[in-house]
Amino acid sequence: MLNEPATPEIPQELLEDEQFAAVHARLNELRIIVAGFAKGDLSHNIGMRGFVAGGLKNLQAHLRHLTWQTQQVARGDFGQKVQFLGEFSVAFNSMIGQLDQTMKELKEKQEELTELNKNLVQEVELRVAAAIALKESEAHFKYLAEHDPLTGILNRRSFYSMLESELAKAHKIGAICCVAMLDVDRFKMFNDLYGHVEGDRALNHVVKVAQGQLRLTDRLGRFGGEEFIFFFGGADVNQGMIVAERIRKAIEMSPFTLANGQEVSMTACIGVKAVLPEWYDEMKMITHIEHYVHCADMALYTAKTDGRNLAKAAAIIKPL
């Protein structure tokens, strides 16, 4: 019964001994229970009594409790302690303690990583916001650098840059274009009568009226003071004069309203200079642009001396 893997048969001479048969049956049941324990089967119902049976019942109860405790540990309860299995209890409790410490350290690391990730996200958001603000700031300062602060149209420097590009395009396709200068008539007298604040409002009024008469290929910039400069794309001198006359008449027919409601008539003179494509010279572009502007300004001066509220075309003079 103790040494053989299989249950030995009862000798023939002992089959009729009831006491021996009873002992044999109990020992066989104990073999089955112990074999089950060895395989992890704790479901066997121990119905016998006695010291050995009691010990097996006690062991079965401990093993079942140990199974439950292990399940609790698997669920994250590291407070479980084993007190009934000697060295195994010490080893088990030590393992649980180490697991508990490891999980606490992992939780701390996770919290640190979560906080670090949160800080990184905030840092990224701040950097993105700073980049957007910088881009907006750059765009704003670029706009300020290229536009007249009073009227919002191109300033002289940016208009010249645009004009250089447009003249290069016109030369490539062999197109005629025009440069024009506009000056508001008697504007100094207007400022003396109504003040510079009204004068600034009046200049914005002129710009708005003039812009309403431009074609898609035309551009407007502020040259300085009450003088404005135009580019008429794809227009010969006759077409340029038509656009200039339309602008002049629109200003004449659109009186400016003062802050007090009073309407004041305004007029302007315009000088137009045609630019022929064969005049294009990249090496002398700035000099040529200054020549075209000068010619348009001279035609503007002629319009003023001839009585104001006029548009004049400049003579065709090839730049040097």
C-alpha positions in Angstrom: 0.0 0.0 0.0 2.9 2.4 0.7 5.4 1.5 -2.0 3.5 0.3 -5.0 2.0 2.7 -7.5 -1.0 0.5 -8.0 -3.3 -0.8 -5.3 -2.1 -4.3 -4.4 -4.7 -7.1 -4.3 -5.7 -8.6 -0.9 -4.2 -12.0 -0.4 -6.7 -14.9 -0.6 -6.2 -15.9 3.0 -7.1 -12.3 4.2 -10.2 -11.8 2.1 -12.5 -13.1 4.8 -10.9 -10.9 7.5 -13.4 -8.0 7.9 -11.0 -5.8 10.0 -8.2 -6.2 7.5 -10.6 -5.4 4.6 -11.8 -2.2 6.4 -8.1 -1.1 7.0 -7.3 -1.9 3.4 -10.3 0.2 2.2 -9.3 3.2 4.4 -5.6 3.0 3.3 -6.7 2.8 -0.4 -9.0 5.9 0.1 -6.0 7.8 1.7 -3.9 6.8 -1.3 -6.5 8.3 -3.6 -6.7 11.5 -1.6 -3.0 12.0 -1.4 -2.6 11.2 -5.1 -5.3 13.9 -5.8 -3.5 16.4 -3.6 -0.3 15.7 -5.6 -2.1 16.6 -8.8 -3.8 19.6 -7.3 -7.2 18.1 -6.9 -8.6 19.4 -3.6 -12.3 18.4 -4.3 -12.2 15.0 -2.7 -14.6 14.7 0.2 -12.8 13.1 3.2 -15.5 11.3 5.1 -13.3 9.1 7.4 -12.1 10.0 10.9 -8.9 9.7 12.7 -5.6 11.4 13.1 -4.4 10.9 9.5 -7.8 11.8 8.1 -7.9 14.9 10.3 -4.4 15.9 9.1 -5.5 15.5 5.5 -8.6 17.6 6.1 -6.5 20.3 7.7 -4.1 20.2 4.8 -6.9 20.3 2.3 -8.4 23.4 4.0 -5.0 25.1 4.1 -4.4 24.4 0.4 -7.9 25.6 -0.5 -7.3 28.8 1.5 -3.9 29.2 -0.2 -5.6 28.8 -3.6 -8.0 31.6 -2.6 -5.2 33.8 -1.4 -3.3 33.3 -4.6 -6.4 34.3 -6.5 -6.6 37.5 -4.4 -3.0 38.3 -5.1 -3.7 37.8 -8.8 -6.4 40.5 -8.4 -3.9 42.9 -6.9 -4.4 42.2 -3.1 -0.8 42.0 -1.8 -1.8 42.1 1.8 -2.3 38.3 1.9 -0.1 36.3 4.4 0.4 32.6 4.8 1.0 31.3 8.4 0.4 27.6 8.2 3.0 26.1 5.8 6.4 26.7 7.5 9.2 27.6 5.1 6.7 27.8 2.2 4.8 30.5 4.2 8.0 32.4 4.6 8.9 32.1 0.9 5.3 33.0 -0.1 5.1 36.0 2.2 8.5 37.2 1.0 7.4 36.9 -2.6 4.2 38.8 -1.9 6.2 41.5 -0.1 8.5 41.9 -3.1 5.5 41.9 -5.5 3.8 44.6 -3.4 7.0 46.7 -3.4 7.5 46.2 -7.1 3.9 47.2 -7.9 4.2 50.3 -5.7 7.4 51.3 -7.5 5.8 50.6 -10.9 2.8 52.7 -9.8 5.2 55.5 -8.8 7.0 55.3 -12.1 3.7 55.3 -13.9 2.6 58.4 -12.0 6.0 60.0 -12.8 5.7 59.1 -16.5 2.1 60.4 -16.5 3.2 63.7 -15.0 6.1 63.8 -17.4 3.9 63.1 -20.3 1.5 65.8 -19.1 4.4 68.3 -18.8 5.6 67.3 -22.3 2.1 67.8 -23.7 1.9 71.2 -22.1 5.4 72.0 -23.4 4.4 71.0 -26.9 1.2 73.0 -26.6 3.2 76.0 -25.5 5.7 75.6 -28.2 3.0 75.2 -30.8 1.2 78.3 -29.5 4.5 80.2 -29.5 5.2 79.1 -33.1 1.7 80.2 -34.2 2.1 83.5 -32.3 5.5 84.0 -33.9 4.1 83.3 -37.3 1.2 85.6 -36.8 3.6 88.3 -35.5 5.9 87.8 -38.5 2.9 88.1 -40.8 1.7 91.2 -38.9 5.1 92.9 -39.1 5.5 91.9 -42.7 2.2 93.5 -43.4 3.2 96.6 -41.5 6.5 96.8 -43.5 4.7 96.5 -46.8 1.6 98.6 -46.3 0.8 102.2 -45.6 -0.3 102.5 -41.9 -3.0 105.1 -42.7 -4.7 103.7 -45.8 -3.7 100.0 -45.7 -2.5 100.0 -49.3 1.0 99.2 -50.5 3.7 101.7 -49.4 6.2 103.1 -51.9 8.9 100.5 -51.2 6.6 97.5 -51.6 4.9 99.0 -54.6 8.2 99.4 -56.4 9.0 95.8 -55.6 5.6 94.8 -57.1 6.1 97.1 -60.1 9.5 95.5 -60.8 7.9 92.0 -60.9 5.0 93.2 -63.0 7.2 94.9 -65.6 9.3 91.8 -65.9 6.2 89.7 -66.6 5.0 92.4 -69.2 8.4 92.2 -70.9 8.2 88.4 -71.3 4.8 88.5 -73.0 5.5 91.8 -74.9 2.6 93.7 -73.2 2.3 97.4 -72.7 1.5 98.8 -69.3 1.2 102.1 -67.6 2.4 103.9 -64.4 0.2 106.7 -63.1 0.5 109.3 -60.3 -2.4 110.9 -58.5 -2.4 114.0 -56.4 -5.4 115.4 -54.4 -6.0 119.0 -55.4 -5.6 121.7 -52.8 -5.1 119.2 -50.0 -3.0 121.6 -47.9 -5.9 124.0 -47.9 -8.2 121.2 -46.9 -6.0 120.4 -43.9 -5.9 124.1 -42.9 -9.6 124.4 -43.1 -10.8 121.1 -41.5 -7.7 119.7 -39.6 -5.4 116.8 -40.1 -7.8 114.2 -38.6 -10.3 115.0 -41.3 -7.5 115.1 -43.8 -6.5 111.5 -42.9 -10.2 110.5 -43.3 -10.3 112.2 -46.6 -7.3 110.4 -47.9 -8.9 107.1 -47.0 -12.0 108.2 -48.8 -10.0 108.9 -52.0 -8.3 105.5 -51.7 -11.7 103.7 -51.4 -13.2 105.6 -54.3 -10.1 104.9 -56.5 -10.0 101.2 -55.6 -13.6 100.9 -56.8 -12.6 101.9 -60.3 -9.6 99.6 -60.7 -9.5 96.5 -62.9 -8.2 93.1 -61.7 -4.8 93.8 -63.3 -4.4 97.2 -61.6 -2.6 98.1 -58.4 -2.6 101.1 -56.1 0.0 102.3 -53.6 0.7 105.4 -51.5 3.6 107.4 -52.8 3.7 109.9 -49.9 1.5 112.7 -48.5 -1.5 113.1 -50.7 0.2 111.4 -53.7 -0.7 107.9 -54.9 0.8 105.7 -57.5 -0.9 103.2 -59.8 0.1 100.4 -62.1 -2.3 99.6 -65.0 -1.5 96.2 -66.3 -2.0 95.3 -70.0 -3.0 98.9 -70.9 -1.5 101.2 -73.5 -1.6 104.9 -73.1 -5.2 105.3 -74.3 -6.5 102.5 -72.1 -4.4 103.9 -69.2 -6.0 107.3 -69.7 -9.5 105.7 -69.7 -8.8 104.1 -66.3 -7.3 107.4 -65.0 -10.3 109.4 -66.2 -12.7 107.0 -64.6 -10.8 107.4 -61.3 -10.7 111.2 -61.6 -14.5 111.4 -62.3 -15.4 109.0 -59.5 -13.5 111.3 -57.0 -15.1 114.4 -58.4 -18.6 112.8 -58.1 -18.0 111.4 -54.6 -17.9 114.3 -52.1 -16.3 113.6 -48.7 -18.5 113.8 -45.6 -17.0 115.5 -42.6 -17.6 114.2 -39.1 -20.2 116.9 -38.6 -22.1 115.7 -41.7 -21.0 118.5 -44.0 -20.1 117.3 -47.6 -16.9 118.7 -49.2 -16.1 118.3 -52.9 -12.8 116.8 -53.7 -10.8 116.6 -57.0 -7.5 115.1 -58.1 -5.0 115.3 -61.0 -3.5 112.2 -62.6 -0.5 111.8 -64.8 -0.1 108.6 -66.9 3.1 107.2 -68.3 3.1 104.3 -70.8 5.8 101.6 -70.5 6.8 99.8 -73.7 8.0 96.2 -73.4 11.2 96.8 -75.4 12.3 99.3 -72.7 12.8 96.5 -70.2 16.3 96.2 -68.9 16.8 94.1 -65.8 20.2 95.7 -64.9 18.6 99.1 -65.0 15.2 98.3 -63.6 15.2 100.6 -60.6 16.5 103.5 -62.7 13.9 102.8 -65.3 11.1 102.7 -62.7 12.2 106.0 -61.3 12.2 107.4 -64.9 8.6 106.2 -65.4 7.4 107.6 -62.1 9.2 110.9 -62.9 7.5 111.1 -66.3 4.0 110.4 -64.8 4.8 113.0 -62.1 5.6 115.6 -64.8 2.3 114.8 -66.6 0.6 115.3 -63.2 2.3 118.7 -62.8 1.1 119.7 -66.2 -2.5 118.7 -65.2 -2.2 120.9 -62.1 -0.8 123.9 -64.0 -3.6 123.5 -66.7 -6.3 124.0 -64.1 -6.4 120.9 -61.8 -9.1 118.1 -61.8 -7.5 116.7 -65.0 -5.7 113.6 -66.3 -2.7 114.0 -68.6 -0.6 111.5 -70.5 3.2 111.8 -70.4 5.2 112.1 -73.6 6.8 108.8 -74.8 10.4 109.3 -73.8 12.7 106.2 -73.7 14.7 105.8 -70.5 18.4 106.1 -70.6 
